[in-house]
Amino acid sequence: MTDFTALTDAQGVTTVTWDVPGKSMNVMSLAGFAELNGLIDAALADPAVKGIVITSGKKDFAGGMDLNVIAQMRAGGPQAIFDGVMQMHGVLRKIERAGMDAKTLRGGKPIAAALPGTALGIGLELPLSCHRIFAADNPKAKIGLPEIMVGIFPGAGGTTRLARKLGAMMAAPFLLEGKLSSPRDAKSAGLIDEVVAPEDLLAAARAWVLAASDADLVKTWDAKGYKMPGGAPYHPAGFMTFVGASAMVLGKTMGVYPAAKALLAAVYEGALVPFDTALKIEARHFTSVLMNPSSSAMIRALFINKEALEKGANRPAIDDQSVRKLGVLGAGMMGAGIAYVSALAGIEVVLIDSTQEAADRGKAHSEALLDKGVKRGKVTAEKKAEVLARITATTDYAALQGVDLIVEAVFEDPKVKAEVTRKAEAAAGPDAIFATNTSTLPISGLAKASARPEQFIGIHFFSPVDKMNLVEIIRGKETGPRAVAKALDFVRAIRKTPIVVNDARFFYANRCIIPYINEGIRMVAEGVEPALVENAAKLVGMPLGPLQLVDETSIDLGVKIARATRAAMGADYPDGAVDEVLFWLADQGRLGRKANAGFYAYSEKGDRLGLWDGLGPKYPLDKAQPSLTDVQHRLLFAQVLEAVRALEEGVLTDIREGDVGAILGWGFAPWSGGPFSWLDMIGAKRAVDICRGLTAQFGPRFHAPRLLLEMADKGDTFYGRFGAGKQAA
């Protein structure tokens, strides 16, 4: 069994077909590279072969590099990584030069790439080394270099080739942001050369190969007198491009993502030297990034772990539980969002509210989102009509007959939820699974209203539903395996990433993010400069500072949660100092962004103008401000210690879910790979030492949990002890 095969037709065109056995999508391996190299050598050496077409035997071209290859290279150390990358460069450079004479640049054989569908990572880097790239007119296909999104950058020549093909400025969105394009958009941007009807793909590529001249085989960067589009670094225009790019990278990454800095350095330095030297520079920077623990952690969390969870790593071993008909109770923003993503995924939806007007308004939310897609050319009028036809907006619970899953998204009041639970279960029949969408109310308590608690489960969506990728599935005390499987199959169908946790106050995500917000507010009360709090958070990789985050989620919601938590915990409630600030702001009518007034000041249009100057008179700044590191430690440990406690208490049973959930749910420093990966990075002993210092200065909320103390004593790591899907004890 081989990844690549070759067949030469009567006209002398060799078609090299990439078709990895047992995979739905091609991925490149070291063995695959060796096979490709051998087939290219044979075709170039055969006088009967006039040219080559490289294509795929699958509906897509390729999804990228097999990440096991990266793991293998990393295990061998930096020299092994560099040597491995340079071997890849050698194969792709051989394709690019195609046997032509090095001096005259003549006598080579044309090589075309024919992409039937999606081409990502090495799936685009390989075509970029070919002389012409053809793509099927497939609007669902995505073409691009998304490596930056998982903590690395295109290291098989994609960085160097795309920068030289488009110029640094035009290449920036594809390299630094991982922008993906449809075939037509990719052609418009200059990434590929031709878009043809799918049935004409191979014929068009073969025809070009047979008609190509020597001049068609010479890449612009190999031609005499090549100048980088937009200007090289020392050209006035090019200089300004790199100055701007450097500022953009720093502004977006805050300096905590090594891959972005390394990529920009590879482009800048590579632009100053000949092409082959630029490839070596790219390989050195790529090696440096792969040896950085951040890249390993990001790949593990955002690719390996995320993919495993999406494929059902923790799904009970029972029959398929696909959702065909869904009931949604409550047509507010959350219920309307759930209805939209479900109908978009092909599921029939019954959307129920107390009035027809409210139900229709919920359905109109889907129409508005679809209209945006139509306007951008992403959705056809036919698709819009098809999706809307799947949503029935009604007040009649009898319409729930035949649904196999109900998601309740009504007001966060146990009495209201209990009432709709009883009504919906009676209407839907005995086999339907009932899911409550709640962010704070204990699932086991809500399940008391159900006639079938083993079929009752929590499904916590994050807002806005259409944009947030994480879904938290919560097992109540009596929740059975079929309910868990149903929830997981549903989340997979709507293309979200699930984590499964056990019932506890605030579950997992809110349990960790609330202490982060509270710690920021607590520092304001102590007299810490609010701008220091906000910028410390961003400089350590948090997407939003805690004060901005509470403005976005609304201060009155924070007040509501605080009052409910205080009522539940009584004398053990630890956040009185936080409440003083929140309640004061609420009394001032400063309820956050929705009121155009919170920790921040806002314009009449809702634009954030800066931190509100009214904080100073109420909470004067302390003369001795803490260091940046001290503030960052408080903000990070407020979160990670809750994650460890959740694992220790059995709320989390899989640290993969803890890391993926943290990044996707509330944006925990993605460069770190998540809280458990970050603790492994710094080491349990170092973490305990920091906890002791914080506890001595700020109190018992920073006590190291028993599990962390034990791991520090034994020299354990979380992924060493609980990784690869090992269930926590």
N, C-alpha and C positions, 0 to 999 in steps of 0.2 A: 504494500500500500504506500503510495507516494502522494505528496502534496501538489506536485506539478507534473504535468504530462505534456508531450509535444507531438504535433502531427503536421507534416508538410504536405501541401496540396500540389496538384499538377502544375500550378503556375509558379511554384517555388516559394510560396509564403508559408512559413512555419508558425502555427498557432500554438502558443504556450498557454495552457489552461491551468489556472490555480483552483484546486478543489480539495480542501483538506478533509480527509475522511472523518465521518462521525461528528462534524461540526456544522451548525446551521450558517455560520459566518466564517469566512477565512480569517485566520490569524497567522502571523509569520513566526516561525521557529528557526532555530539555528540549522536544523536538518532541512527545513524548507529552503533557506537561503542557499545551502550547499547544493540542493537539487536544482534550484533555479540557475545557479552559477554553471553547473554542468551542462544544462540544456542550452544556455546562451553560448557557452564555449563550442558546443557541437554545431549549433546553427551557424555561428560565425565562421567556423572552419569548413563547413560544407559548401563547395562551390555551386551546388545546385540550389542553395537557399538564397533567395533575392532579398528577403526581409522577414521581419518577425512581428507578430501581433501578440501582445500579452493580455489575456482576459481571464474571466472567472467562469467556473462551471456552476456557480450558484446565482441566486437572484441579485446578490450584492457582490461588490468586488472584494472588499476586505474591511474588517473592523479594527485592524491595527496589529500591534506586536503582541505575541503571547507573553504575558507578564511573567511567566515562569522563566523566560529567557533572561529578563532583567534580574530576577532573583539569582539565577545561576551565575551571571556575570558578576553581580555584587558579591557573591560568596567568595569569588576568587580575588577580590581586592581591586584597587584602582587600575593596576596594570592589565588585569584580565578584562575589565570593562573597556579600557582604551583600545586594547588589541581587538576585542570583539567588534567594537564600533567601527574601527578602521577596516576590518574585513568586510563589513557591510558596505562601507564607502567604496571599497574596491570593486565589489560586485556591481553596484549602481553606477560607478564611474565607467566600468566596462560597457554597460548598456549604453551609457551616454556617448561614449566614443565609438562604440559599435564597430571596432576593427579598422577605423580610418587611420590613415597615415598621420603621425603626430605632427609632422612639419607642414604637409600640404593640406591637411584636413580634408582629404579625399579618399575615396575607395571604401567607405564604410557601408554598412547595411542598415537601411531604415528600420526603426523599431517604434511601433505605435502601441499605445495602451487603449483598451476598449473596456470601459467601465459600465456594466449593466445596471448598477445601483450604487448604494452607499460605498464611499471610499474614504476611510479615516486613518490618520496616523501614517504608518508605513504603507497603508493602502493608497495614500496620495503621494508619499515620498517616492515610491517606486515609479508611478506614472510620471512624476516630475523629472525623472532621469531619462524618460523616453523622449523621442523626437516630436511626437504629436499625441495629444490626449483627446480621445473621443469618449463621449458619455451618452448613454441612452436618455431620452427625454422622459425622465421618471420623476415627477414632482415630489414623490415621497423620499427620494434618495437624498442623502446628506454628504457633502464633500467638504473636507477640511482637516485641520490639524489640532485636535482638542487636547493634546498632551498637557498643556499648561494647567488644565482643570484638575489634573490629578498629581500636580506637584513636580512634573518634569517638563521638558520641551522637546520639539522635534529634533532628534539627534542622529537621524540617518540621512542627513543632507537637506532635509526639508527647510530648516532655518536658513541655511546658506543659499539654497536654490530659490526659495520664494523671495527672499530679500533682493537677490540679484535680478529676478524676473520682474518684480513689481516695483522695486524701490522700497526703502525702509518705511516710508510713511504709508504707502498703500498696503504693504504686507503686515503692518502692525496689528490690525484687528484680527487677522487670521492667526498670527503667531502669539501675540500677547493676550488676546481675549479668547482664543479658541473658537472664533466665529465659524459656524457651519453654514453652508449654502446649498441651495438646490442646484441641479446642473445648469439651468439657465442663468441663475445668479452667479454661479462660479465662472461661467463663460464671460459674462459681462465684466466681472472683476479681473479677468485675465488668468485665473487659476488653471483653466482648461482651454482647449482650442475649438472643439466642435461639439454640438449637441444634435443628435440625430434620432430618428424614430427607433424605438427598441428593436424592431424587426430588421432594421438596416444597419445595426451597429457593427457587426463583424464585416459585412460587405463594404461599408464605408472605410473602415480601418484597412482592409486588404487593398482596396482600390488606391488609397493614399500611398501605401507601402510600395505598390508596383509603379506608381507615377513619381515618387519622390526623387529629387535630384540631390547631388552632393551638398548644395547650399542648404537644403532643408534639414540636413543632419547636424549642422554646426550651431551649437547653443550660443546665444549672444555673448555670454561670459567667456567663451573660448575664442571668439572672433577677435581679430586685431583691432585695437582702438576701443574696446568695450568701455562704456561709461555707465555707472549705476543710475537708473532712473531716479529723478529727484535730487541727484547729487550725492557724491561720496562724502565722508565725514569732513574733509578739509575744503570742500566746495561750500560757498556761502549758504546756499539753500540746504545742502545736506547737513551742514553744521547745525543749523537751526532745527532741522528735523530731529536730530539726535538729542539736542538740548531739550526739545519739547517732549520727546519720547521718554527721556530720563525722568523728567518731572512728572509725566503721566504715570509711569511705573511706580515711582515713589508715592505719589498721591493715592493710587489705587491699592497698593500692597502695604504701605506704611513700612516697607523695608523688611517685612517678616517672611516673604516668600522668596526663597533663594533661586527658584527656577526663572522667575521673571528677570531678575538682575543678571543672571548668567546668560540668558537668551539675548538680552540687549547687548551685553558685552561681546558675545560671539558675533552678532551682526556688525557691531561697530569695528571690532578688531579685524574681522574677516574682510570687511570692505576695503581695508588698507593693503591687502596682500593678494597674490594670485589665487585662483580658485582652489587649487589642490591644497595650498597652505591654509586657506580658509576652512576647508573641511577638517584639517587637523586641529585647528583652533576650536571649531565646533565640538569635536570629539573630546577635547580636554575639558571644556566647560560642561559638557554632558556628563563626563566622568565625575567631575566635582559635585554636580547636583545629585547624581545617583549615590554618592558616598555620604551625602547629607542625610541625617536621620529623618528630616522633614519629608523628603520625597518618599522614603520607604513607608512612613506613617500615612501619608496622603494616599498613596497607591493602595495600601492595605484597606484603609477606611472607605475611600470614595470609589474604589473599583472592586477589589476582591470581596470585602465584607458586604458592601452594598449589593453587589450582584448576587451573593449567596443568600442574603435575606429576601431579595426580590424573587429568587427561585424557590423559596419555601424552605430555607434551612431548618427552621423550627416548627414546620407544619406537622400536625398530627398525621400519622400514617393511616388515613381513611380515604374513602372514595372521593372522586371529584365533587366539589361543592360550588360549581360555577353559578353565578347569580344571573338569572334570565329576566326576572321581574322584580323591581325594587320599589318599596314604599318609603317615601320620605315625609316625615311629620314635621311641619313647620317650614314655611316658605320665606323666612327671613334670609339674611345674607348667607348664613351658613347652610341652611337647608337648600336654598336656591343654588348655591355653589356645588353642593353634593349632587343635586339633580343634574346639573350641567355636565360635570365630569363623567357621570354615569351614562347619561344619554349619548354623550360623545363617544363613549366606549362601546356603544351598541346595545346597552341595557334598556329595557322598557321601564319607565319611571312613572309612578303615581305620586304626585306632589300634593299634599293635603295641608290646608290651613283652615282657620276658624271661619273665614269669610272668603267668598269667591274672589273678591277684589284682591285680597292678600295673596291668594293662590296664583292668580293671574300675574300679579306683580312679580312673584317668584319666578314664574316661567319667563317673564319679560327680561329677567336678568340673563338668562341663557341667550335670548334673542339679541340682546345688546352685545354680549361677548362674541357671538357669531358674526354680527354686523361688523365688528372691528376686524375680524378675520377676513371677511369679504373685502373690506376696504383695503386691506394689506395684500390682497391676492392670495391669501393662505387657505381660504375657504370658498368653495363654489356656492352658488345660489341653491343648487340641488342638494349639496351637503347640508346647508343650513336648514332647508325644509325637512330633510330626512331626520336630523337631530331633533328639531322641534316637534316633529310628529311622534317621537317616542315619549314625550312628556305630556301626561294628562294632569292638568291642574284642576283640583276639585275640593269640595268640603265633605264629600261623601266617603265615609270609612268603608262602605261596602265595596268600593273600588279596589280595596286591598286584597280582595279574594284572589288567590293564586300567586301572591308574591312569595318569594322564598327568603327574602331578607327585608327587614324594616329598619330604617335608620331614623331615630327620633332626634330632632334638633330644635326642640321648643325652648321656651324661657328656662333659665337656670333656677328652677324652683322645684324641689322634690314633689310637692303636691300636684303641680301642673304635669310634671313628667309621669307621676303615678296614674293620673287620670287618663292621659293619652295612651299609656302602656296598656291599660286594661281594655280600652276601647279598640285599639289596633289589634291586640292578640285575639280578641273575640271575632273580629271581622276577617282576619287573615287565615285562620285555620291552624291546626295543631303542629304543622311541620315548619312553620316560618321561624327563622332566627330573628330575635329582637336585639337591636344594638342601640345604645344610647350614646349620643355625641355630647360629651361633657368634658370640661377641662379641669374641674375641681371636685365635683360631687362623687363620693365613694360609690363604686359600682355595686358592691354587695348590698348596700343600703337601698339603692334604687331597684335592685332585683326583687326586693320584697313585694313589690307591686305586681310582679309577674306570676302567672299561673305555672310557668315552666322555667324556673331559675337556671336550670342546666342549659337552656337555650337563650339565655340573656348574657350580653357581653357589652363591653364599652368599646366604641370606636371614636377616638379623639382626632378630629381633623384640625388642621392649623389654617388660619385665615391669612390671605384669601385662598380658598380651596383650589381654585384653578391654577394657582402659582406655586403653592407650597407642596413640596414633594413628600414630606413625611406624614405618616398616619400612625398613631399610637393605638394599639389594640390592647385592651385591658381585660384580663381574666378576673371575674369575681370569684368568691369562695366556692360557689356551686357551678360555675361555668364549665360546660362539658367540652370534649374535644371537637364535636361536630361544629359547635359555634365558633371555635377558634379557627377551624379549617375554612368555614364559610367566610369569616371575616378576612382571612388571608387571601383566599381566592378572589374575593371581591376587590381587595386593594390591588392585587396583581392586575385584575381586569381593567381598572381605571388608571393603571400605569403610575402608581405611587409606590413608595418604599415603606414597608411595614416594620414596626418593632412590636414585640409582644411582651407585656409586663404584667406583673401581678398587682392586684388592687391595693392601694395605699393612698393616703392623703396626697393630692397633687400628682399622683402617678410618678412618672419619671421626669419628663421635660419641664413641667412647671415647678416640680420639686427643686430642680437645679437652677432654673432661671430666676425664680423669685428671690433667692438669697443674693444673686448678682445685683438685681435691681435694688434690693434693700441695703446692700453694702454701699452702693453709690450714694443713696439717699442719706444713710447714716453718716457718711463722710461730710456731706454738706452741712448736717447738723453740728458736726464737730468743728467746722470752720475751715475745712479743706477747700481750696479753690475749685469751684465747679468745673472750670475749664480743664484743670489738671485731672480731675476724675474722668471726664469724657475723653480727653486725648490719651490718657494712659490706657484706657480700654481699647481705643482704636489702634494704638501703637503696638499692642500685643495681639492684634488680629481679630478683635471683636468687630462685627460690622456696625454696631451701634453702641454708643456709650449707654450706661444704665439710665441716665436722666432722659436722654432722647427716647430710649425704649419705652419708658413708662409714659412719656407723652404720647407716643404712637399707640400704645395699647389702651390708654386713657387712665387718668388719675382716679376718677370715680370708681372704675373697676378695681383699682388697687385698694381703694378704701373699702369697697364691698368685700373683697377677699380678706383684708386685714380684720374686719369686724367678725366675719364668719370663723376665721382661724382663731381669733382671740376667744370667741364663745366656746369653741371646741376644746381649746387647750387650757383655758382657765389660768391658774397661777403660773403654769409652765410657759406661757406665751413670752417669747424673747424679744419682740420687735417694737416695744413701746416708743423708743426714740425715733424709729422710722415713721410710726403712725403720727407722731407730733407734726412732722413735716408734711406728710400727705394730707392729713386732715386740715391743716392750716391752708394749704394750697386750694383744697376743695372748697373750704369756706370762703376763699377769695374769688371763687368762680373760675379758678384756673384748673380746668379739667383735662388739659392736654391739647393735642392738635385739633381735635374735633371742635374745641371751643376757641381755637386760635389763641390759647393762653395756657401755659403750663410752666415747666422749668425753663422753657424757651419762650421767646417772644416771636410773634408771627405777624405777617402783613395781613391786610384784609382778604387777600387772595389765598391765604394759607401758607405762604412761603415762610420757611424758618429763617429768622433774622439774626439769631444769636441768643445766648443765655440771658434770661430775664434779669434786669438789673435790680429788681425788687428783692432778690435773694440776699443781697449784701446787707441791707439794713436789718433784716430779720436774723440772719445767721452770719455775723461778722467773721471775716477771715482771721484765722489764727496766724500770729506772726511767724511761727516756726512751721513751715509747710513740709509735709513728708516728701521723701524722694520718690521719683517716678517708679522705681522698682518696688518700693513698699506699697504704693497704691496698686500696682499691677498684681502683686502677690495677694493682696486682700481680695481683689476682684476675681482672680482666677481660683484661689482656694475656696472662696465661698461657693463656687460651682463644683469643683472636682471632689471636694469632701462629701458633698451630697450625693454625687455619683457613686463614690465608694460605699457610702452608707446604704444606698439603694441596692448595691450588689450584696453587701453584707447581710442585709435584711431579707433578701430574696425577692425584692421588687423587680430587680433585674436578674435574669438568669444567664445572660450571655453578654460578655463585654463587647462583642461586635455590635450588638444593638445599642449598647451604651455610647459607643463612639459615633456610630452612624447617626443615631438619634440626636446626639448633641450638635453635630455639624448641620444636619438638615433641619432640625427642629428650632434651634435658636441661634445658630451661627457660631457655635463655640470654635474659636480660633482654628479654621480649617487647616492651616499650615501644620498644626500639631497632630492631626489625625484623630483628635478627640481627647477627652479627659484621661482615659486609661492609657492611650498612646503617649500623651504628654507626661504622665507620671512615670511611665517606663523610660522616657527620654531623660528625665532629670534624676531618676532613681528613687526608690522608696525611702532610702536613708536620708537623702537630701530633702525630700518632701516632708518627712517627719521633723527634721531639724527646722525647716521653715515654719511648720505648724507650731512647734514649741515656742518660737519667737513671737509669732502672731498671737498665740494664746496668752503669753505673758503680758503682752501689751494691750490686747483687745478683748480677751475673755474666752470662755469655754466654747463658743461656737466654732473656734478653730482647733479644738482638740482633734488629734489624729485618731481616726476610727481604729478599733482593735485589729481589723484586717490589715490596715496599712502598717501598723506597728509590727505585726507578725511578719509581714513581708519584708520590712526593713531589717528585722532581726535575722531572717533566713537568707537575705539577699535575693529574694524572688522578684520576678517581674510579672505584671498582669498577663501579658500574652504568653509568657512561659508557663504560667500556672493555669490560666483560664482560656487561652487562645484556641484557635482552630475549632471553635464550636463546643469546647468543653463546658459543660454546665457547672455553674458555681454551686458549691456545696450548701 
